[in-house]
Amino acid sequence: MTGRIVHQAGFLRIECLQVQARDGRMLDRHVIRHPGAVTVVPVLDDGRMIMIRNFRIAVGEWLQEFCAGKLEPGEDPEPAAGRELEEECGYRAGRVRRLGAYLTSPGFCDELMHLYEATALTPCEQALEADEQIEVELVHPDEVERRIATGQIKDGKTIAAFHLWRASGGRDHGR
């Protein structure tokens, strides 16, 4: 379903859709169109996970996250996952495994997040974008789970990614 474009800024487009209510009235609904994105659950050979502390301007605070990034139009998500891992974390993946995809906020946005696990990691040069403020942290999966449970990790894509990783058989080596 497409509607009339009411705003375009960079990669985001806001469309106004007309939908019919149960009583027959026509209502306007605004939807953000997004090109899609990837997030990566990087797991070192010793079982620790690579997380980032990322300053998010939209909420004005540092968030604990897995690395992620938007897709370019027509871009294949798997190589994009490898690119984001290298750029934000400074690691290259020897193996990448697709874990699935999920909608991030379907009430108002069509962003589809593609999820990958990255293993057989080797350090490489980090290549942050000019406006990125990112710190890398190595965290045991039990600590990630504790931080989710206590609200220290409140980034939705990271919470979803961690639980999908666990549901797909992802395990740390210490268990």
C-alpha positions in Angstrom: 0.0 0.0 0.0 1.5 3.4 -1.0 0.2 6.8 -0.2 1.0 10.4 -0.8 4.6 11.4 0.3 4.3 14.2 2.8 8.0 14.4 3.8 11.3 13.0 2.6 14.5 13.4 4.6 17.6 11.4 3.7 16.7 7.7 3.6 13.4 8.2 5.4 10.1 8.9 3.7 6.8 9.7 5.4 3.6 8.7 3.5 0.1 9.6 4.3 -2.2 6.6 3.7 -6.0 6.8 3.6 -7.7 3.9 5.4 -11.4 3.2 5.8 -12.6 2.9 9.4 -15.2 0.3 10.3 -17.9 3.1 10.2 -17.0 4.0 6.6 -15.1 7.2 7.4 -11.8 7.7 5.6 -8.9 8.4 8.0 -5.3 9.5 7.4 -2.5 7.4 8.8 1.2 8.4 8.5 3.8 5.7 7.9 7.5 5.9 7.9 9.1 4.0 5.0 12.6 2.6 5.8 15.0 0.8 3.5 15.6 -1.9 6.1 18.6 -2.7 8.3 20.9 -5.4 9.8 22.0 -6.2 13.3 24.8 -8.5 14.2 25.3 -10.8 17.3 29.1 -11.1 17.3 30.4 -14.1 19.3 34.2 -14.5 20.1 35.7 -18.0 20.3 35.7 -17.8 24.1 32.0 -17.1 24.1 32.0 -13.4 24.9 29.9 -11.1 22.8 31.0 -7.9 21.2 28.7 -5.1 22.2 28.9 -1.4 21.7 28.0 1.7 23.7 26.5 4.0 21.2 25.4 7.6 21.7 21.9 7.9 20.3 21.0 11.5 19.6 17.2 10.7 19.3 17.1 9.8 23.0 20.1 11.8 24.1 21.9 8.9 25.9 24.4 6.2 25.6 22.8 2.8 24.8 24.3 -0.7 25.1 23.7 -2.4 21.7 24.7 -5.0 19.2 26.1 -3.3 16.1 23.6 -2.4 13.4 23.1 -0.3 10.3 20.7 0.6 7.6 20.7 -1.0 4.2 21.4 0.9 1.0 18.6 0.5 -1.6 18.9 -3.1 -3.1 21.8 -4.0 -0.8 22.1 -7.7 0.2 21.8 -7.9 4.0 24.5 -10.5 4.6 27.5 -8.5 3.3 26.0 -5.4 5.0 26.1 -7.3 8.3 29.8 -7.9 7.8 30.4 -4.3 6.9 28.7 -3.0 10.0 30.6 -5.4 12.2 33.9 -4.1 10.8 33.0 -0.4 10.8 31.5 -0.2 14.3 33.3 -3.0 16.2 36.6 -3.4 14.4 36.2 -7.2 13.8 35.9 -9.3 10.7 33.7 -12.4 10.6 35.0 -15.7 9.3 31.4 -17.1 9.5 28.0 -15.3 9.3 24.8 -17.2 10.0 21.3 -15.7 9.3 19.1 -15.9 12.3 15.9 -14.3 10.8 14.3 -11.0 10.4 11.7 -8.9 12.3 9.8 -5.7 12.1 11.1 -3.1 14.5 8.0 -0.8 15.0 5.2 -2.0 12.7 2.7 0.4 14.2 4.2 3.3 12.3 7.2 2.1 10.3 8.0 -0.7 7.8 11.6 -1.2 8.8 12.6 -4.9 8.5 15.7 -5.8 10.6 17.8 -8.7 9.3 19.6 -10.6 12.1 23.0 -12.4 11.8 25.3 -14.2 14.1 29.0 -13.5 13.4 31.7 -16.0 14.5 35.4 -16.8 13.8 36.1 -13.2 14.5 39.5 -11.4 13.9 40.3 -7.9 14.8 40.5 -5.3 12.0 40.5 -1.5 11.7 37.3 0.2 13.1 35.9 2.7 10.5 33.3 4.9 12.3 31.3 7.5 10.4 32.0 11.1 11.2 28.9 11.4 13.5 29.3 8.1 15.3 30.3 7.9 19.0 30.9 4.2 19.7 32.8 2.3 22.4 33.4 -1.5 22.1 32.8 -3.8 25.0 33.3 -7.6 25.4 30.5 -9.1 27.5 29.6 -12.6 28.6 26.1 -13.7 27.4 24.9 -14.2 31.0 25.8 -10.6 31.7 23.9 -9.5 28.5 20.9 -11.4 29.9 21.3 -9.8 33.3 21.5 -6.3 31.7 18.3 -7.0 29.7 16.5 -8.2 32.8 17.5 -5.1 34.9 16.8 -2.6 32.2 20.4 -1.6 31.6 20.0 -2.7 28.0 16.8 -1.1 26.7 17.5 -1.1 22.9 14.7 -3.1 21.3 16.7 -4.5 18.4 19.4 -5.7 20.9 16.9 -7.4 23.2 15.2 -9.1 20.2 18.5 -10.1 18.7 19.8 -11.7 21.9 16.6 -13.7 22.4 16.5 -14.8 18.8 20.2 -15.8 19.0 19.5 -17.9 22.1 16.3 -19.4 20.5 18.4 -20.4 17.4 20.8 -22.4 19.5 23.3 -19.6 20.2 25.3 -20.5 23.3 28.4 -19.2 25.0 31.3 -21.7 25.4 31.2 -21.5 29.2 27.9 -23.5 29.6 
